[in-house]
Amino acid sequence: MSLQNPVFIPGPTNIPEVIRKACDMPTMDHRSPAFADILNPALEGVRQVLRQSRGETVIFPASGTGGWEAALTNTLNPGDGVLACRNGMFAQKWIDMCQRFGLDVTVVDVAWGEGLPVARFEEILRADTEGRIKAVLITHNETATGVVSDVPGLRKAMDVAGHDALLMVDGVSSIGSMEFRFDDWGVDVAVTGSQKGFMLASGLAIVGFSEKAVAASKTATLPRCFWSIDDMRAGYAANSYPYTPSVGLLNGLKTATRMMLDEGLENVFARHARIAEGVRAAVFAWGLTPCAVSPELYSNTVTAIRTPEGFNASDVVALAARTYGMAFGTGLGDVAGKVFRIGHLGMLTDAMALSGIATAEMCMADLGLDIPLGRGVAAAQEVYRHGGAAARIAAE
Ligand SMILES: *Cc1c(COP(=O)(O)O)cnc(C)c1O
């Protein structure tokens, strides 16, 4: 018997059957002309999802972490100043990478559950009259806490401060699931990966560079080889790669972006928003709270749920895996044991979300929390039945 539940981890996400099939290809010569029919539509699809019409977009055979490294090494010099906020595990890991590369990071610490403090960043940028800071980093969606930070707000603060650092965005768990506008938001470098909103396995790091970031790469002296956008540009000019690409994944990406654009990005975002709202309704019905401290910070791709004092939130994750064959995310770093996470991004329907909510509810009840069965499910059902799938089908 096959016991396959959807996963509710915030990446890798569930893979639609058509995308799995697109990835399953016989070996092809990646230097043959046929590869162009995979590479170019995949690149074009990604640019549409990023809403990027300027600069360059590159896709590395790597996980998102490789995208971070490509962002830094192509644009910065050893000792350059970087400004970043540490509000969760992913923000922390990018900061750690900056430090390992010998960058001079100004870290703004806030409590995990809060967003990037835009006003504080503006102050720091104003005070940097010598232009020591070369890059400002923002984690658009902090996957450890389920917190969204304000990318356009940060762009505005940088402009108001008259600072010309590069704006680098980690959009790994937001791009393709939540509003993101590379051009309109004045983003200089955007990093994402294949295994979250793009509904693929891990293995493609997607990075958009603005013209300004490309210009910075002409003089940037951090060492790079595998991550060189110059080498990649030369490869792309010949419909090829500087090394062996992940052909099957790229074919999956071609299919994934077409699916997303066929659904319509606005509809994809609306679906994520509705599913997230149902999950949060369940959380509140359980008498619990999201880790994100205020509603404007709530993520539409992942909800980190605070459990009561003295209760180990990781027990929910362990029990769900053991007893119900379902995967939720554990708490990471500062919030380990204090939260568990429901990932709700990628290929997900209202009905799938209900199965995750119902299972989380069973686990918490099994572990002795005072959670009456059905309460969270009913709260989510109220969200989904009005303006949910039924309304959509009726309209068609
Ligand atoms: C998943 C994720 C990453 C990248 O992680 P990889 O495991 O290297 O793909 C980076 N940032 C955020 C916010 C993420 O959610």
Ligand as a Chemical Component Dictionary entry (heavy atoms), coordinates in Angstrom:
data_LIG
# 
_chem_comp.id                   LIG 
_chem_comp.type                 NON-POLYMER 
_chem_comp.pdbx_formal_charge   0 
_chem_comp.three_letter_code    LIG 
# 
loop_
_chem_comp_atom.comp_id 
_chem_comp_atom.atom_id 
_chem_comp_atom.alt_atom_id 
_chem_comp_atom.type_symbol 
_chem_comp_atom.charge 
_chem_comp_atom.model_Cartn_x 
_chem_comp_atom.model_Cartn_y 
_chem_comp_atom.model_Cartn_z 
_chem_comp_atom.pdbx_ordinal 
LIG C1 C1 C 0 15.186 27.167 2.053  1  
LIG C2 C2 C 0 15.759 28.526 2.242  2  
LIG C3 C3 C 0 17.062 28.855 1.828  3  
LIG C4 C4 C 0 17.987 27.946 1.057  4  
LIG O1 O1 O 0 18.229 26.762 1.586  5  
LIG P1 P1 P 0 18.833 25.575 0.711  6  
LIG O2 O2 O 0 18.621 24.428 1.599  7  
LIG O3 O3 O 0 20.257 25.883 0.455  8  
LIG O4 O4 O 0 18.063 25.517 -0.570 9  
LIG C5 C5 C 0 17.487 30.146 2.003  10 
LIG N1 N1 N 0 16.708 31.072 2.557  11 
LIG C6 C6 C 0 15.462 30.815 2.948  12 
LIG C7 C7 C 0 14.631 31.918 3.509  13 
LIG C8 C8 C 0 14.937 29.530 2.811  14 
LIG O5 O5 O 0 13.685 29.270 3.194  15 
# 
loop_
_chem_comp_bond.comp_id 
_chem_comp_bond.atom_id_1 
_chem_comp_bond.atom_id_2 
_chem_comp_bond.value_order 
_chem_comp_bond.pdbx_ordinal 
LIG C1 C2 SING 1  
LIG C2 C3 SING 2  
LIG C2 C8 DOUB 3  
LIG C3 C4 SING 4  
LIG C3 C5 DOUB 5  
LIG C4 O1 SING 6  
LIG O1 P1 SING 7  
LIG P1 O2 DOUB 8  
LIG P1 O3 SING 9  
LIG P1 O4 SING 10 
LIG C5 N1 SING 11 
LIG N1 C6 DOUB 12 
LIG C6 C7 SING 13 
LIG C6 C8 SING 14 
LIG C8 O5 SING 15 
# 
